[in-house]
């Protein structure tokens, strides 16, 4: 399994936009994304310079992706 890179919250949002997620709103330092097609998932991404590895794994899992699929989006 490939190692996860160090990415920022904005880089994660940019990758998720390729899957159809759009920025819904921001509360404090957390960006709330909503998927514009089925299954209309809602995702919270912290707007930090570096996303913690566990948080990044959780975001990837919530998006229904594998690590390899996520790495291709970045």
C-alpha positions in Angstrom: 0.0 0.0 0.0 1.4 3.4 -0.9 2.2 5.9 1.8 -0.1 8.9 2.1 1.5 12.2 1.2 1.4 15.3 3.4 -1.4 17.4 2.0 -3.3 20.6 3.0 -7.0 21.0 3.3 -7.2 23.0 0.1 -5.5 20.2 -1.8 -8.0 17.6 -0.4 -10.9 19.9 -1.5 -9.4 20.3 -5.0 -9.1 16.5 -5.3 -12.7 15.9 -4.0 -14.0 18.5 -6.5 -13.0 16.1 -9.3 -15.4 13.6 -7.8 -18.3 16.1 -7.8 -18.0 17.6 -4.4 -18.7 21.3 -4.1 -17.9 23.7 -1.2 -21.2 24.2 0.6 -20.0 26.5 3.4 -17.2 27.0 5.9 -17.6 27.1 9.7 -14.4 28.4 11.4 -11.5 26.4 10.0 -13.6 23.5 8.6 -14.9 23.4 5.0 -18.2 21.6 4.5 -18.4 19.9 1.1 -21.5 18.4 -0.5 -21.6 15.9 -3.4 -23.8 17.2 -6.2 -24.9 13.8 -7.4 -26.0 10.5 -5.8 -25.4 9.6 -3.0 -25.2 13.3 -1.9 -22.6 12.7 0.7 -21.5 15.5 3.0 -17.9 15.8 4.0 -16.0 18.0 6.5 -12.4 18.9 5.7 -10.2 20.9 8.0 -8.7 24.0 6.4 -5.2 23.3 7.8 -1.7 23.5 6.2 -1.2 19.8 7.0 -4.0 17.2 7.4 -3.2 14.5 10.0 -2.8 11.0 8.6 -5.7 9.6 10.5 -8.0 12.4 9.4 -6.9 12.0 5.8 -7.6 8.2 6.0 -11.0 8.9 7.4 -11.8 11.4 4.6 -10.7 9.0 1.9 -12.8 6.2 3.5 -15.9 8.5 3.7 -15.5 9.4 0.1 -15.6 5.7 -0.8 -12.1 5.7 -2.3 -9.0 3.6 -1.9 -5.6 5.1 -1.2 -4.5 4.5 -4.8 -7.7 6.2 -6.2 -7.1 9.2 -4.0 -3.5 9.5 -5.0 -4.5 9.6 -8.7 -6.8 12.6 -7.9 -4.0 14.7 -6.3 
